Amino acid sequence: MGNDIKIRVLGCGASAGVPLIGCDCAVCRSDNPKNQRTRVSILIEQEGQRLLVDTSPDLRQQCLRHDIRTVDAICFTHAHADHCHGIDDLRPLNFHRGSVIPAYGDPVAMEEIVPRFSYAFKPPVPEYGWFRPALEAHLVDVENWTAFSVGNMRVQPFPQMHGKLTTLGLRVGNFAYSTDVHHLPDKAREILEGVEVWIVDCLRRGASPTHAHLDLTLEWISQVKPKRAILTHMSHEFDYDALKAELPEGVEPGYDGMEIVLS
């Protein structure tokens, strides 16, 4: 692969997933596997390095489905439950890696995540094996929006507004990822300039106070002008085939297991 960037969509569903518990709508009852969305997460690979973005409550299922045995680092976009409550399922990844896993996040997110999962940020106890996840917290510089590295992979964070909360967007090469966002600050737009593939939040058709909705997402895409845009964090309002048929050229819904390769 050389310097190629490979992205795998592990999950592209909203916080409750699709199908939604107890829902009998056509999408939740659909037998189309692309309408079955686990909670949102991606895996980015470059030059043999793997960055897991968020640890969703469906992490175990996602790792088994895609034979993910270990990763080189984790980045938390923010501290909401659907993005970090799969943290305990990192234990086997520690086992296969044989060491602690670096975990990146902004100060606000890590101030919540580290106390909430304090056991995961304690030093390992070799004589007991990997009986709990073992992570090492690294704070993303949100004063200067400084890039961090995972091996030779350069990860450029950027700010996004998710209600009153700032979440992390990420750019790696010509790929960018924007989940859980309803407003893109000027700094985000600056960093997104020239991106070729953009996975971007699109919760539902109607407006939301914390997420982008379909018209807003399409407006952003027309402004950023990526060659390819992929929608994520989608609720059960969206049927995959129906949504794909109505989207403009160069825009498509994501689905669990989707792979993208950028040269």
Secondary structure, DSSP 8 states (H G I E B T S, - for coil): -TT-EEEEEEE-B-TT-BS-TT--STTTT---GGG-B-B-EEEEEETTEEEEE---TTHHHHHHHHT----SEEE-S---HHHHTTGGGGHHHHHHHTS-EEEEE-HHHHHHHHHHTGGGGS---GGG-SSS--EEEEE--TTTT--EEETTEEEEEEEEEETTEEEEEEEETTEEEE-S-SB--HHHHHHHTT-SEEEEE---SS--SSS--HHHHHHHHHHH--SEEEEESB-TT--HHHHHHHS-TTEEE--TT-EEEE-
